[in-house]
């Protein structure tokens, strides 16, 4: 039935699949550190927790996600994203309800830790797998829409939580998030999400259908664990075993371990830092919105550029913008530099959130995207676990966030350098996979 329906659509059905993933990305932000930052002041004020103590819950969830990623990744290749994204949304909603009933730090750690694990692994793998499997030529644009939806989520969910907190306290804020997650994270995915274009007789980007390689083999007929790195349509298709043999994979992991501590660390502690610098909570909320808008807009710009320039250049530019934003935050003394720092940092975050999954898919292909991302995601998740903890610890030791922000700026610049020296992957002792083209480069 769905085959008949999609044939009548005036657009490629891949955009509907991306729309479902975008909706999942919106509700995913219920477990984002930016959303949690709205709760830090009222919850620490009531319970007397330290900033390091709160940060530990973020790190604990990230560690759980890192441990689960290698096992969850292949499931997306075999079964698609629909069921796993729905299950993840239901789990996050349940965690939000549990957080509304928080009575102590251990309770908070369990509830937010599970929620953060869903954020770190199933949601990340599920949404990026949708764009990676439905698009090749227009992959960067599709990924940019996913990142834009993160900005939308980071605008809607913290604002909804702030409104609910103002009306009924921080417990009401968590309950409001629980309802939003169910409405937007389950219904569209249940009715509309399809695993990959071949399941309904289509090809990526809406191209004409082509024969698929036999399951478990490459185009040349060898084992999927150790064989050729191309598919029947000439797409790059490294297996997990092949990807491990390339320096590209290890350099990309180093890049993610450098930039994602900054993304998570600044996102969590940014609001408290601005309040400590004299910014009112009401004005700070508008700066959160400016950050989120910058993430959304920059993702579209990076998506446009990502289909035209080498991916390493966009990765380096993203990291450099994050460094500039972190350095600007150190000197914040009023609203204007605070807005400037928000926009600069948000622009860089939009770049890394868009172009990092694009780089993995362009370098290694879509056939084993889930398995490769599942294996490498712990580097990203580990960075996201370390960042908030490091920022909170340095703040508790020094009394402010300046030393943490300076450390993050240095790591961002190092990440930019790593991105620039990352080569396109080579197969079998230096030769590119037969019949493939380097998708890390723009189309001719």
Secondary structure, DSSP 4 states (H G I P E B T S, - for coil): -HHHHHHH-SS-THHHHHHHHHHHHHHHGGGSHHHHHHHHHHHHHHH---HHHHHHHHHHHHHHHHHHHHHHHHHHHHH-SHHHHHHHHHHHHHHHHHHHT--SHHHHHHHHHHHHHHIIIIIHHHHHHHHHHH-STTHHHHHHHHHHHHHHHHHHHHHHHHHHHHHH-HHHHHHHHHHHHHHHHHHHHHHH--S-GGGGT--GGGPPP-PPPPTTB-TTS-BTTTS-SB-TTS-BB--HHHHHTSHHHHHHHHHHHHHHHHHHHHHHHHHHHHHHTT--HHHHHHHHHHHHHHHHHHHHHHHHHHTTS-HHHHHHHHHHHHHHHHHHHHT--SHHHHHHHHHHHHHHHHHHHHHHHHHHHHHHBSTTHHHHHHHHHHHHHHHHHHHHHHHHHHHHHHSSSHHHHHHHHHHHHHHHHHHHHPPPP-BTTTBPPTT---TTS---
